[in-house]
C-alpha cells in the first residue's frame, strides 16, 4: 500500500494529542521534579488507574504484538495467560514487602535484607545489561519493522528507530515516571481498542473459519519440539513470570509509586484483568489469520495485516497507537534504568547527592546510543523477536530471581555466597544453551531440555549453591524467614557492609 496524506495527518494528530494530554495531566506537579522520589516514583501518589495503564502498556509493545503474532500460532498465548499468575504474586507477595521496606528500587530490598550494598549493585548491573542489550534494541527494531511493513515505505529501518529513540527519550528524561505512566495510560486505551478492532476484522476476513490452518497453529498444548512444551508451564514458565512481574524494576516501579499498598494492589489487579481478558486474543489471533491469508511471513505479519484490513485514516490511528506503545515501553525502561544507576550505583559509589534529573539525562543518552548500536542483533529473519528476547534474557533472569528468593525466604545468609551463585548462574545458563546458540533456529533437538526447563534448573541450582556456600565457605547457617514475605515478621533492617 502507498502512504497516504490521511494516514500522516491522523498519525501526527493523535501522537500530538497524547503528548498534550500527558502534559495537561502532569501540569502543576513539577515543584519537586529534581527529587529522587518525584522523578522515579511520581512523588508517591500515582493513582491505581495509572498503575494499571502503565503496567499494561510498558509490557505490551511491538515485541508482543509484532513478535507473538509473527509466530502465527495460538501457543504463545501462554506467555500472557501465565503473566496473570506473575501479577498476582506481585500484588499479594512482593508489593507489601517493597512498601514495608520503603524501597525506591527493587534491588534496594536486597541491600536491606542482606545488609550489603554490593549485592544490590550487582543485580542492578545485570538488570541494566538486560535493558541495554536486549529490551531497548528489540523495542526499537520491532517498532520500526512494523512501520515499514504496515505503510510499505522505503525508509531505512534505522532512521525510523532513531526517531523512536529520540522522542521516547524525551518523555523519560524531562517528565520522569509521572509523565511516563500518564502517557502509558492514554496510549493504552487507544492501542487496546484498535488492537481489538484489528482482531475482529481479521476474523471477519476469513469468515471466522479456521479450516485449512494446520492443527499445530491452533493448539494450546505444545509438544516437546514446540516453542512452549506444555510441561514448561509448570517449571520455568512460572519462575519467568515471577521474575518479570515481581522483581523487574521496569514493571514494579509503577506499583511502588502509589500512596498505599491497597492503591497499588487495585492497579495491579486491574492490569491482571486486562492481561487475562484482552491481551491473549490480540497477540495470537491476527497472526493465525494472517497464516491463512499470506502463509508464514514471520515478524512482518502484523504490520501487513493492519495495512490491508484498516482504511487509510484508521491505519494512521493504529500507527499512532503502535508508535505510542513503542515510545512508552522505551521510555519506561529508560526511566527504570536511570533509577537503577542513580540509586543503586552512583549514589553508593560515586556521589551521594547528585542532581537526579541531570544525571538521568546523561545516563539515558548513553543507554540509547548503546541500544541503537545493538539493533542488528534482532534483525534476523530466522528468529522471532519474542523468542529471541526470552531466550537471551534467561541468562540474567533466573540468577537475579535466585537472589530475591534467598533474600526473602532466609536470613543469616552471607551476601558473598549469593553474589558468587548469581555470577555462576549466568555462566551456567550460557553453557547449557551453547548447543542451542549454534543452531540458527529455536528448535530444541540439539539440547537435552527446552530452554524454559533449563531456566528452572538454573534457578534451583543457584539457590542450592548459595545456601551451600553460605554454610561451607562462610560458616553461617541460613534460617527460614518466610514470615517477612507474608507480612507478619518483624522488620529486619541490617547495616550495609562494605
Secondary structure, DSSP 8 states (H G I E B T S, - for coil): ----HHHHHHHHHHHHHHHHHHHHHHTT--TTTTSHHHHHHGGG---HHHHHHHHHHHH-SHHHHHHHHHHTSGGGHHHHHHHHHHHHHIIIIIHHHHHHTT-SSHHHHHHHHHTBHHHHHHHHHHHHHHIIIIIHHHHHHHHHHHHHHHHT----HHHHHHHHHHHHHHHHHHHHHHHHHHHHHHHHHHHHHHHHHHHHHHHHHTTT--TTS-HHHH-SS--TTSTT-GGGGGTHHHHHHHHHHHT-HHHHHHHTTSSSHHHHHHHHHHHHHHIIIIIHHHHHHHHHHHHHHH---GGGHHHHHHHHHS-HHHHHHHHHHHHHHHHHHHHHHHHHHHHIIIIIIIIIII-TT--HHHHHHHHHHHHHHHHHHTGGGT--TTS-HHHHHHHHHHHHHHHHHHHHHHHHHEES--HHHHHHHHHHHHHHHHHHHHHHHTSSS---TTSSS-HHHHHHHHHHHHHHHHHHHHHHTS----EE-GGGTTT-S-------B-
